[in-house]
Structures are given as C-alpha cells and as structure tokens.
Amino acid sequence: MTTVEERRAADEAVEERLAPAWEESGGIRGWFTTVDHKKIGRRYMVTAAFFFVAAGLEAMVMRTQLAGARLDVVSPELYNQLFTLHGTTMIFFFSTPMLFGFGNYLMPLMIGARDMAFPRLNAFGYWVFAAAGLLMTGSLLFGAAPNGGWFAYVPLNEEQYLPGVGMDVYCLGLLLLGISTTGGAINFIVTALTMRAPGMSLNRVPLFVWAVVVQSFMIVFALPPLNVANLFLFLDRRYGFHFFDPSEGGDPILWQHLFWLFGHPDVYIIVLPALGIVSAIVPTFSRRPLAAYPLVVLATVTTGVISFGVWVHHMFATGLPQLSLSFFSAASLIVTVPSGIQVFSWLITIMLGRLVVRTPMLWVLGFLVVFVAGGVTGVMFAVVPFDQQTTDSYFVVAHFHYVLFGGAVFPIIAGIYYWFGKFTGRMLSERLGRWSFWVVFAGFNVTFFPMHVLGLLGMPRRVYTYEPELGWAGWNLVETIGAYVLLVGLSLILYDIVRALRRGPAAPDNPWGGETLEWATTSPPKEYNFPVVPTVHSLHPMWDEKSLASMARDRDDDERTLTDGKQALRTSDLDGVPEHPVALPRESVLPLVVALGLAAPTFALVLGAPLVAAVSALLLPAGLFVWHWPRAARQEAEAARSRDAAPAGADA
C-alpha cells in the first residue's frame, strides 16, 4: 500500500524540476504580481471578511438605534446610508466574493489541476473587486455613501428626489463589480470543463465544483439585467435620460423587473456554493459517500434553471395581473423541491453513516436547522395573499436573514474550520470552535426569530424609528440583545483565526480523512499544487487506493509531471481524457494595471470629472495591448531556462 510518506519521497525529484518554473516573487513585488490561484483565493476571502466586519458594524449601529422607541443614536440620513451599505455589502461584497475565494482556492485542487485556466484574468478580477469595494465602503467616510436602499427602487432614487452622489456610487460600484464577477465566472466554467484530472469524468466531479460551475453559469446570465438597470439609473441621474420616468415614456416598474431578474437568481448564486460546502463536509464526518450523488447534481442544476423563473415572487404587491402572479407563485413553490432533495440527501448520509461531530460538522448541523426554517417561510411567501399581507414587513427581514445568513454564513464558517489547515498550514481550536458555534447559534435566533413576530404585528422594514404605543419596543430590545450576542460569537471566531495563525498546531495533509483531491496535497499546497497530475479512478479519490497510487506511479511520466516550464494539462470536457499541455502565464503586474484602467475612470465619474475619466481610461487599452502581445517566444525562452535550471540527472 502506498503511504503519504512514500509518495512524498517519490515526488522530490519532480518537485526540484517544477519549482523554478512555478516560483513567484516574494515581498511587496509579489503581492502586486501574483497569479497563483491559492493566493488570490485567500485574498478574496480576507477582503470579503473585511467587508463582512464593516457590514456587521453597520448592522450593530442600526440595531442599537432600533432598541427602543424614538431613540436618536444616529440621524435619519446616516441611518439610510448604513442601511443601504449594510445590504449592498452583505449581498454583493461579502457573500459571493467570499465563496469566489473558496472556489478560487479549492476548485483547481479538487479537480487535480495546477491553476485556474486564466490566471491573469483571475488576478484582474480580484483587483477590480477590491476597487469596487473600496469605492462603495469608503464613500461612507466622505458622507457620500448610497442612501436609497440596497434595492435602489425608482423613482425614489432619481436625482430630483435623492440628490447627491450616493446613488451614483451605488450604480458605478456595482457596474465595476459586475465586470469582476463575470470574468471570474467565465474562468470557473472553463477551468472546470477543460482542466480536470485524467479520468475525472463528469460523474466524478466533486459536488462543490458542480455548485460553483452552476453558480458561474447563473452569474453569466443574471448579471446583464442588473448591469443594464444600473447603467440606466446612472444615465437618468447624471445625464437626464428617462428610462424610468412615465411622463417621458419610461416605466418605474422596469427597474424592479431588471433588478429582481438578477435578484432572485442571486439568492441561489449565493446559496448554491454554500450548499456545495455542506456536501463536501457531510460525507467526511459521516464516514460514507454522499447518498444520491446523481440526484444532488441534478438538483443543483435544476435550482439554477428554475430560479430564473421566480423573479416576480418579489413583486406580488406591485399591481401586476393576478393570472401572471399565479405562474410565478407555482415556480416559487417548485424551486423548493431541488433544495429539499439536497437536504434529504444530507440527512440520509448522516443517518446511514457513522457520524463524528467535530466543529465543521457542528456548523453544518446548525445550518440545517436555520436553513430549513428559512425555507418554510419562503414557501409561505409563494402564496400570493400571504405575501401581499406581509410584504415590506419585518417578517420579510426575518426570512431573508434565515435564508442568506443561515444558508450562506453558517456553511462559510463550517468551510473555514474544515479547510483552514489546508489554507494556512495551521489548525483552528476545536474548543473555541464549539463555543463560537453555540454563541452564534443562540445570538442568531434571538436576533432574527422575533422579527417574524414583529412583522405579523405590522412593523415595516426600512424604518428609522417608531412610536412607543405601537408595542414593538420589547421585541426590538430582544433583537438588539441577540445582535450583541451574535457579535460576541463572531468575535470568538476572529480571535481563533488570529490565534491559530500565530501559534496554532501544524495541520496534517488530511486531518479529517476527506475524500476529495485537495487532501492529497501538502498543507498549504505548493505553487504547482500536484507534483504529479493525478489520475482519478472513482468519485472518492482519497478513499480509493488506485487513484492515490497513480501519483507515485506516474512520477516518471512526462505527460503527468509536466516539468517543461509552467504548464497544466488540458483534458476533454466530458470524460477527462488527456489531450495536451497548456502553457500558463508567469506572474505579472498587468492585471493590476488593467484593473486600474477600469477603476480610475469610475472614481473620476463619481467625482464628476468626465475629462479625467476619459484620460485615465486610456490605461485600459494600453494594458490590454501589452497583455495580449504575442508571447510564444518568451514562453519558450522561459521553458528553456527552466530546463537549464533543473538539477543534473533530472531528465534521466
């Protein structure tokens, strides 16, 4: 039987040949030039976590303002800014980018690839995301934050009703983010379809990868309506267009159609990768393969398709014809079926396995409770009369947080505890992890469950204050206490992460006994991920000795080691049949330069300087020209230098 130690010893000669081609610069230069998917994935996660903290602090100020009747903690103007930034940040700048970070780091490892298909596009996407987030979050410091709600309904957000640059920041920031997200989605799709390990046919692809691919296809089709809506609103506000002005032939309901045509699929764009994390963790701690793998894959794909037919679910109170509402009501009920299939698959796997409850699994179990609760209220909103009675009430706020916080943040934290050793080489504390879970679980439910009651009592969402005789103060005080408890629990996680980075125990390569290929690498992985591209023989390669043995058996096969420069292996789309090596680009500052060519004009437009925007935009074509300059000769020279740098006898 081939052990991990024997494989590592057999790989040493190969690693010596790979290192020169894959090594990147260190220090400040390397920080700006890296194209390594693992470094970029970590950056996505850290940056998204920063935005999560900012959004959380905004929420704490709002909850403090609402703790009692007629409080004056912040002004109405600042409250509107905090409310808008909190929702926008959590949906656009935390949830999807955080899961993009997981996908960036884990997808190539899970499919046995050495990097993403387009490493420079990957780096470019991160820099554009960071610039958009800086624009959106930094606007609060200058009193120019968006203040018209994260949903930006018109005509309330037209210039004549809401002057200032706040909503211009919103429109341009989301347009900038849309470029980053679309590029990242295309990169995920191409990587998953063309760079899987030999033998990894579509029926052997990990469920997390399936979830990221479906998410990426949804992004490609869902973002254009949002981008069009933001462009129209910016042109209305800044240049006097009339897309949403009925007196000039426009239609304010058009905004809601465009926004929610993106918005409801976005719920699943956020949730599907989180469900993929759950599908990765449950088999590991149940000590058995996931039940009904084909059905879960089908459910993932079906969710992505059906979700595009549910957007009017958010518009039942806008006066649309009742007959049309019935079709969307039916679609809203049907879309819950695929999610139910996944839940039953996890429960069957847990019941038929030998469950081991460690911290990652504890977070998954908590997720099952709160996500199912959110799903139940979601079914209630599919019933048109009930939706019309509770629309724009705190009942909606409760449902929204149970689905998105419970459905995304709980799995994200589970994923952090599960893969932290692979990300950093250090292990988090089991004891602190359990304490943080129970505090967060209690704080979450104390914060958001009473909102159902307040919604039924008539409290509207998006209000700055309320009168004492309405009887809402007691429930709001309970919610605010729960929010502070939730803050303590999340702070414990942050403390655990900082403690582990400083003095946590070293992480084994496969501390949990996981089944997918990322656990075949070192913790953290080397720049090239795998010294030998593995050959996959089953859906569970780490539980399959034949797949493990391939990495030692093929160490002398040039078609599996790919030591002739910085290369990855191209495989067929359906069956994972090896086709040919693909040269990958080395580190470069060009992604940052091109990102600046987009970010600088955007900042200039916000400041009302179109001439500066036009001049700074020249950086974009200049960067793209250099980026796409033919470099075959340079790559051949780099490959030759790599061969010359290889130790004597390495080609024997």
C-alpha positions in Angstrom: 0.0 0.0 0.0 1.3 3.4 -1.0 1.6 5.8 2.0 1.7 9.5 2.1 5.4 9.5 3.1 6.3 7.2 0.2 4.5 9.4 -2.3 6.2 12.5 -1.0 9.6 10.9 -1.1 9.0 9.8 -4.7 7.9 13.3 -5.7 11.1 15.1 -4.5 13.0 14.8 -7.8 9.9 16.0 -9.7 9.4 19.0 -7.3 13.0 20.1 -7.9 12.3 20.4 -11.6 9.0 22.2 -11.1 10.0 24.8 -8.5 12.0 27.1 -10.8 9.1 27.5 -13.3 6.3 28.0 -10.7 8.2 30.1 -8.1 6.9 33.6 -7.7 8.5 36.8 -6.3 8.1 37.4 -2.6 7.7 40.7 -0.7 5.8 43.7 -2.0 6.5 43.0 -5.6 5.0 39.5 -5.4 1.9 40.9 -3.7 1.1 43.0 -6.7 2.1 40.5 -9.4 1.0 37.1 -8.2 -1.4 35.0 -10.4 -1.4 31.9 -8.1 -5.0 30.8 -7.6 -4.3 30.0 -3.9 -3.0 33.4 -3.0 -5.8 35.1 -4.9 -8.4 32.8 -3.2 -7.1 33.8 0.2 -7.2 37.5 -0.8 -10.8 37.2 -1.9 -11.6 35.6 1.5 -9.7 38.1 3.6 -11.1 41.1 1.7 -14.7 39.8 1.8 -14.2 39.2 5.6 -13.2 42.8 5.9 -16.4 43.9 4.2 -18.3 41.5 6.4 -16.9 43.2 9.5 -17.9 46.6 8.1 -21.4 45.4 7.3 -21.7 43.9 10.7 -20.7 47.1 12.5 -23.3 49.0 10.4 -25.9 46.5 11.4 -25.0 46.9 15.1 -25.5 50.7 14.9 -28.9 50.1 13.2 -30.0 47.6 15.8 -28.9 50.0 18.6 -30.9 52.7 17.0 -34.0 50.4 17.0 -33.5 49.0 20.5 -36.2 51.4 21.8 -38.8 53.8 20.6 -37.9 57.2 19.4 -34.1 56.8 20.0 -31.7 59.3 18.5 -28.4 57.3 18.2 -27.9 58.3 14.6 -29.6 60.8 12.3 -32.1 59.6 9.7 -29.7 60.5 6.9 -26.9 58.4 8.4 -29.3 55.5 9.1 -30.3 55.4 5.5 -26.6 55.3 4.5 -25.9 52.5 7.0 -29.0 50.5 5.9 -28.1 50.8 2.2 -24.4 49.9 2.7 -25.2 47.0 5.0 -27.4 45.3 2.5 -25.3 46.1 -0.5 -22.1 45.0 1.2 -23.5 41.7 2.5 -25.1 40.7 -0.8 -22.6 42.0 -3.3 -19.3 42.4 -1.5 -19.3 39.6 1.1 -21.3 36.6 0.1 -20.4 36.0 -3.5 -16.8 37.2 -3.2 -16.2 35.0 -0.1 -17.5 32.0 -2.0 -15.4 33.0 -5.0 -12.5 32.8 -2.6 -13.3 29.3 -1.7 -13.8 28.4 -5.3 -10.6 30.0 -6.4 -8.6 28.2 -3.8 -10.3 24.8 -3.9 -11.6 24.2 -7.4 -8.2 23.5 -9.1 -7.2 21.4 -6.1 -10.4 19.4 -6.1 -10.2 18.6 -9.9 -6.5 17.9 -9.9 -5.4 21.0 -11.8 -2.3 23.2 -11.2 -4.1 26.5 -11.5 -7.1 28.2 -13.0 -7.5 28.3 -16.8 -6.8 32.0 -16.9 -4.5 33.0 -14.1 -4.1 36.6 -15.1 -7.9 37.1 -15.5 -8.2 35.6 -12.0 -5.9 38.3 -10.6 -7.6 41.0 -12.6 -11.0 40.0 -11.2 -9.7 40.4 -7.6 -8.2 43.8 -8.2 -11.5 45.1 -9.8 -13.5 43.6 -6.9 -11.2 45.3 -4.4 -11.5 48.7 -6.2 -15.3 48.4 -6.3 -15.5 47.6 -2.6 -13.2 50.4 -1.7 -15.4 52.8 -3.7 -18.6 51.6 -2.0 -17.3 51.2 1.6 -15.0 54.3 1.5 -17.9 56.5 0.4 -19.2 56.5 4.0 -16.1 58.2 5.3 -16.8 61.2 2.9 -20.5 61.4 3.6 -21.2 60.2 0.0 -22.5 56.7 0.7 -25.5 55.3 -1.1 -28.6 56.1 0.8 -31.6 54.9 -1.3 -31.7 51.2 -0.1 -29.7 48.3 -1.4 -32.6 47.6 -3.8 -32.4 51.2 -5.2 -36.1 51.4 -6.2 -37.1 54.2 -8.6 -38.5 56.8 -8.8 -37.3 57.4 -5.2 -33.7 57.1 -6.3 -34.0 59.6 -9.2 -31.9 62.7 -9.0 -34.9 65.0 -8.3 -35.9 63.0 -5.2 -32.5 61.9 -3.9 -29.7 64.4 -5.0 -26.1 63.9 -4.3 -23.5 61.3 -5.5 -24.5 58.5 -3.1 -26.6 56.5 -5.6 -24.1 57.3 -8.4 -21.5 55.5 -6.2 -24.0 52.6 -6.0 -24.5 52.4 -9.8 -20.9 52.7 -10.8 -19.6 50.5 -7.9 -22.0 47.6 -8.9 -21.1 48.0 -12.6 -17.4 47.7 -11.7 -18.1 44.7 -9.5 -20.1 43.1 -12.3 -17.1 43.1 -14.6 -15.0 41.3 -12.0 -17.8 38.8 -11.2 -18.5 37.9 -14.8 -14.8 37.4 -15.6 -14.4 35.2 -12.5 -17.5 33.1 -13.5 -16.1 32.5 -17.0 -12.8 31.4 -15.5 -14.5 28.9 -13.3 -16.5 27.4 -16.1 -13.5 27.0 -18.4 -11.4 25.6 -15.6 -13.9 23.0 -14.6 -14.7 21.9 -18.2 -11.1 21.7 -19.5 -8.6 21.2 -16.7 -9.9 18.2 -14.7 -7.5 15.4 -13.8 -7.4 12.5 -16.2 -10.2 10.1 -15.5 -12.4 12.7 -13.8 -15.4 12.4 -16.0 -18.5 14.5 -15.2 -19.9 11.8 -12.9 -16.7 12.0 -10.8 -16.7 15.8 -10.2 -17.0 16.9 -6.6 -20.3 18.5 -5.7 -18.7 21.7 -4.5 -17.2 22.1 -8.1 -20.7 21.4 -9.6 -22.1 24.1 -7.3 -19.5 26.6 -8.4 -20.0 25.9 -12.1 -23.8 26.2 -11.8 -23.3 29.4 -9.9 -21.0 30.7 -12.6 -23.4 30.0 -15.4 -26.1 31.8 -13.4 -23.9 34.8 -13.0 -23.2 35.0 -16.7 -27.0 35.1 -17.4 -28.2 37.0 -14.3 -25.7 40.0 -14.2 -26.6 41.6 -17.5 -30.1 42.7 -16.3 -28.6 44.2 -13.2 -25.8 46.0 -15.2 -28.4 47.4 -17.6 -30.5 48.6 -14.6 -27.6 50.4 -13.0 -26.5 51.9 -16.3 -30.0 53.2 -17.0 -30.3 54.7 -13.5 -26.9 56.4 -13.7 -27.8 57.9 -17.1 -31.1 59.0 -15.7 -29.5 60.7 -12.7 -26.4 62.2 -14.3 -27.4 63.0 -17.9 -31.2 63.4 -17.8 -32.3 60.2 -19.5 -35.9 59.0 -18.8 -35.8 55.2 -18.7 -37.9 55.1 -15.5 -39.9 58.3 -16.0 -43.5 57.6 -17.0 -44.1 61.2 -18.1 -41.4 60.7 -20.8 -42.4 57.1 -21.8 -40.4 55.3 -19.2 -41.6 52.9 -16.6 -40.6 52.7 -12.9 -41.7 49.0 -12.7 -38.9 48.3 -15.3 -36.4 48.8 -12.6 -38.0 46.1 -10.4 -38.1 43.6 -13.3 -34.5 44.2 -14.2 -33.3 44.2 -10.5 -35.2 41.1 -9.5 -34.5 39.2 -12.7 -31.0 39.3 -11.2 -32.0 39.4 -7.5 -33.9 36.2 -7.1 -31.3 34.0 -9.0 -28.7 35.8 -6.8 -30.2 34.1 -3.8 -29.1 30.8 -5.3 -25.9 32.3 -6.7 -25.0 32.9 -3.1 -26.5 29.7 -1.6 -25.5 27.0 -4.1 -21.7 27.1 -3.4 -22.6 27.2 0.3 -24.6 24.0 -0.2 -21.6 22.6 -2.1 -19.5 23.2 1.0 -22.1 21.2 3.1 -22.0 18.4 0.5 -18.2 18.3 0.9 -18.3 18.2 4.7 -21.2 15.8 5.4 -19.5 12.6 3.8 -16.3 13.3 5.6 -17.8 13.3 9.1 -20.4 10.7 8.2 -17.6 8.3 7.1 -19.5 7.3 4.0 -20.1 8.7 0.4 -23.0 11.1 0.0 -26.3 9.5 -0.7 -27.9 10.0 -4.2 -25.0 11.9 -5.8 -26.7 12.0 -9.2 -29.9 13.4 -7.7 -27.9 16.1 -5.9 -26.1 17.1 -9.1 -29.5 17.2 -10.9 -31.0 19.2 -8.0 -28.1 21.7 -8.2 -28.5 22.3 -11.9 -32.3 22.4 -11.7 -32.2 25.0 -9.0 -30.1 27.2 -11.2 -32.6 26.9 -14.1 -35.8 27.3 -12.2 -34.6 30.3 -10.2 -34.7 32.4 -13.3 -38.5 32.0 -13.4 -39.2 33.3 -9.9 -38.3 37.0 -10.0 -41.9 38.3 -9.8 -42.0 36.5 -6.4 -40.7 39.8 -5.2 -43.3 41.9 -7.0 -46.6 40.4 -5.8 -47.7 43.7 -4.4 -46.9 45.9 -7.4 -50.3 45.5 -9.2 -49.4 43.0 -11.8 -52.2 40.9 -13.3 -53.3 38.1 -10.9 -53.1 35.5 -13.7 -49.4 36.2 -14.2 -48.8 36.1 -10.4 -50.2 32.5 -10.3 -47.4 31.2 -12.6 -44.7 32.8 -10.5 -46.3 31.5 -7.4 -46.1 28.0 -8.8 -42.5 28.5 -9.8 -41.7 29.8 -6.3 -43.1 26.5 -4.8 -41.4 24.3 -7.3 -37.9 25.8 -6.7 -38.0 24.5 -3.2 -38.1 20.9 -4.4 -34.4 20.7 -5.5 -33.3 22.2 -2.2 -35.4 19.6 -0.4 -33.6 16.8 -2.3 -30.2 18.1 -1.1 -31.4 18.3 2.5 -32.8 14.7 2.4 -29.5 13.5 0.8 -27.5 15.0 3.7 -29.9 13.6 6.3 -29.8 10.1 4.8 -26.0 10.2 4.6 -25.8 11.2 8.3 -28.3 8.6 9.4 -26.7 5.7 7.5 -23.1 6.7 8.3 -21.0 6.8 11.5 -21.4 10.5 12.4 -18.4 12.2 14.0 -19.4 15.6 15.4 -16.4 17.9 15.1 -16.6 21.7 14.7 -17.1 21.8 10.9 -19.9 19.3 11.2 -21.5 21.2 14.1 -21.8 24.3 12.0 -23.4 22.2 9.2 -26.0 20.8 11.7 -26.8 24.3 12.8 -27.1 25.3 9.1 -29.7 22.6 8.5 -31.9 23.9 11.3 -31.9 27.6 10.3 -31.9 27.0 6.5 -34.9 24.7 6.7 -36.7 27.3 8.9 -35.9 29.9 6.3 -37.2 27.6 3.6 -40.5 27.1 5.4 -41.2 30.9 5.4 -40.1 31.0 1.8 -42.9 28.6 0.9 -45.2 30.9 2.8 -44.2 33.9 0.6 -45.0 31.9 -2.5 -48.7 32.1 -1.5 -49.8 35.4 -3.1 -52.4 36.5 -0.4 -49.9 35.9 2.4 -47.1 37.7 0.6 -49.3 40.7 0.0 -50.2 40.9 3.7 -46.6 40.7 4.9 -44.7 42.4 2.1 -42.3 45.1 3.3 -42.7 44.0 6.9 -40.1 42.6 9.3 -41.4 39.1 8.5 -39.5 39.5 5.2 -36.4 40.7 7.0 -36.5 37.6 9.2 -37.0 35.2 6.2 -34.2 36.9 4.3 -31.7 36.5 7.1 -32.6 32.9 7.8 -32.1 32.0 4.2 -29.0 34.1 3.4 -27.2 34.4 6.8 -28.3 30.9 7.8 -27.9 29.5 4.3 -24.5 31.1 3.5 -22.7 32.3 6.6 -23.1 29.1 8.6 -21.6 26.9 5.7 -18.9 29.5 5.1 -17.8 29.3 8.8 -18.0 25.4 8.5 -15.8 25.6 5.5 -13.3 27.8 7.2 -13.0 25.3 10.1 -12.9 22.5 7.6 -10.2 23.8 5.2 -8.3 26.3 7.4 -5.5 23.8 7.8 -5.3 23.5 4.0 -5.4 27.3 3.5 -2.7 28.2 6.1 -1.0 25.1 7.4 -2.4 25.7 10.9 -5.4 24.2 12.7 -8.1 26.1 14.5 -9.2 25.3 18.0 -11.9 22.6 18.5 -12.9 24.1 21.8 -13.1 27.7 20.6 -15.0 26.5 17.5 -17.6 24.8 19.6 -18.0 27.8 21.9 -18.3 30.1 19.0 -21.0 27.9 17.3 -23.3 27.9 20.3 -22.9 31.6 21.0 -23.6 32.4 17.3 -26.5 30.0 17.0 -28.1 31.5 20.1 -27.5 35.1 19.1 -28.7 34.5 15.5 -32.0 33.0 16.6 -32.6 35.6 19.3 -31.9 38.3 16.8 -33.9 37.2 13.8 -36.7 34.9 15.1 -38.6 37.7 16.9 -38.7 39.6 13.6 -41.3 37.2 12.4 -43.5 38.3 15.3 -42.8 42.0 14.7 -43.7 41.5 11.0 -47.0 40.0 11.9 -47.6 42.9 14.4 -47.2 45.3 11.5 -43.7 46.7 11.9 -42.5 47.8 8.4 -38.9 47.2 7.3 -36.6 50.1 6.5 -37.8 52.3 9.3 -35.6 54.6 11.3 -37.7 54.8 14.4 -41.2 54.0 15.8 -43.7 55.3 18.3 -43.8 53.7 21.8 -47.5 53.0 21.8 -47.2 50.5 18.9 -45.9 47.8 21.2 -42.7 47.0 19.3 -40.1 48.2 21.7 -39.8 44.9 23.8 -39.3 42.7 20.7 -36.7 45.2 19.3 -34.8 45.2 22.5 -34.6 41.4 22.5 -33.4 41.5 18.9 -30.7 44.1 19.8 -29.5 41.9 22.7 -29.3 38.9 20.4 -27.3 41.0 17.9 -24.7 41.8 20.5 -24.6 38.1 21.5 -24.1 37.3 17.8 -21.3 39.8 17.7 -19.5 38.1 20.6 -19.8 34.7 18.9 -18.3 36.0 15.6 -15.6 37.8 17.5 -14.6 34.4 19.0 -14.1 33.0 15.5 -11.9 36.0 14.6 -9.9 35.5 17.8 -9.5 31.8 17.0 -8.2 32.6 13.5 -5.7 35.2 14.7 -4.5 32.8 17.5 -4.2 29.9 15.0 -2.1 32.0 12.6 0.3 32.9 15.3 0.7 29.7 17.3 -1.8 27.1 16.1 -0.7 23.5 15.7 0.6 22.4 12.3 -2.0 21.0 10.0 -1.7 17.4 8.7 -2.2 16.9 4.9 -5.6 15.3 5.6 -6.7 16.0 9.2 -10.3 15.0 8.7 -9.9 12.0 6.4 -11.6 13.8 3.5 -12.4 12.2 0.1 -11.5 14.8 -2.5 -8.2 15.6 -4.1 -7.3 18.8 -2.2 -6.4 16.5 0.7 -3.7 14.8 -1.4 -1.6 17.9 -1.4 0.6 19.4 1.4 -0.9 21.9 3.9 -0.7 24.5 2.4 -0.1 23.2 -1.2 3.0 24.0 -3.2 2.8 26.6 -6.0 2.1 23.8 -8.6 -0.4 22.0 -6.3 0.5 18.5 -7.5 4.0 17.3 -8.5 2.3 14.6 -10.5 -1.1 15.3 -12.1 -3.3 12.6 -10.5 -5.3 10.1 -12.5 -8.8 9.6 -11.0 -10.5 6.2 -10.8 -13.5 7.0 -8.7 -15.7 9.7 -7.2 -13.8 9.4 -4.0 -10.1 9.5 -5.0 -8.7 9.9 -1.4 -10.7 6.8 -0.4 -9.5 4.9 -3.5 -6.0 3.4 -3.3 -5.8 3.1 -7.1 -6.2 6.9 -7.5 -3.6 7.6 -4.8 -1.1 5.2 -6.3 -1.3 7.0 -9.6 0.6 10.0 -8.3 3.6 7.8 -7.3 3.3 5.5 -10.3 3.3 8.4 -12.9 6.2 10.4 -11.4 8.4 9.3 -14.3 5.8 10.1 -16.9 6.5 13.5 -18.6 2.8 13.7 -19.6 1.8 13.7 -15.9 4.7 15.7 -14.3 4.7 18.5 -16.9 8.1 19.8 -15.8 8.9 21.6 -19.1 8.0 25.0 -17.9 4.9 26.3 -16.2 2.2 24.0 -17.6 -1.2 22.5 -16.9 -2.9 19.6 -18.5 -5.8 20.1 -20.9 -8.4 17.3 -20.7 -11.6 16.6 -22.6 -14.8 18.3 -21.5 -17.0 15.2 -20.8 -14.7 12.3 -19.9 -11.5 13.9 -18.6 -9.3 12.3 -21.3 -5.8 13.9 -21.5 -5.3 16.0 -24.7 -2.2 18.3 -24.4 -0.2 20.5 -22.1 -1.2 24.2 -21.8 1.3 26.9 -21.1 0.3 29.1 -18.2 1.5 32.8 -17.8 4.0 33.8 -15.2 3.4 36.5 -12.5 2.6 39.9 -13.9 1.6 43.4 -12.9 -0.6 43.7 -16.0 -3.8 42.5 -14.2 -3.4 45.4 -11.7 -2.7 47.9 -14.5 -5.8 46.9 -16.5 -7.9 46.9 -13.3 -6.7 50.5 -12.6 -7.7 51.3 -16.2 -11.3 50.5 -15.1 -11.2 51.7 -11.6 -9.7 55.2 -12.2 -12.4 56.3 -14.7 -15.1 55.0 -12.4 -13.7 57.1 -9.5 -13.4 60.1 -11.8 -17.1 59.8 -12.9 -18.2 59.7 -9.3 -16.3 62.9 -8.7 -17.9 64.5 -11.7 -14.7 64.7 -13.8 -15.5 63.2 -17.2 -12.4 64.6 -18.8 -10.2 62.9 -16.1 -12.2 59.7 -16.6 -11.6 59.8 -20.4 -7.9 60.3 -20.0 -7.4 57.7 -17.3 -9.4 55.2 -19.4 -6.5 55.2 -21.8 -4.7 53.0 -19.3 -7.2 50.2 -20.1 -6.4 49.7 -23.8 -2.7 50.2 -23.2 -2.7 47.5 -20.6 -4.7 45.1 -22.7 -2.4 45.7 -25.7 0.6 44.7 -23.6 -1.4 41.8 -22.0 -2.2 40.3 -25.4 1.1 40.9 -27.2 2.3 37.6 -28.7 4.5 35.9 -26.1 5.1 32.5 -27.5 8.8 33.2 -28.0 9.1 34.5 -24.4 7.4 31.4 -23.0 9.7 29.1 -25.0 12.7 31.0 -23.6 11.3 30.7 -20.1 10.8 27.0 -20.6 14.4 26.6 -21.8 15.7 28.5 -18.8 13.6 26.2 -16.5 15.1 23.1 -18.2 18.6 24.6 -17.8 18.0 25.3 -14.1 16.9 21.7 -13.5 19.4 19.6 -11.4 21.7 17.3 -13.3 20.2 13.9 -14.0 16.7 15.1 -13.6 15.9 14.1 -17.1 17.1 10.6 -16.7 
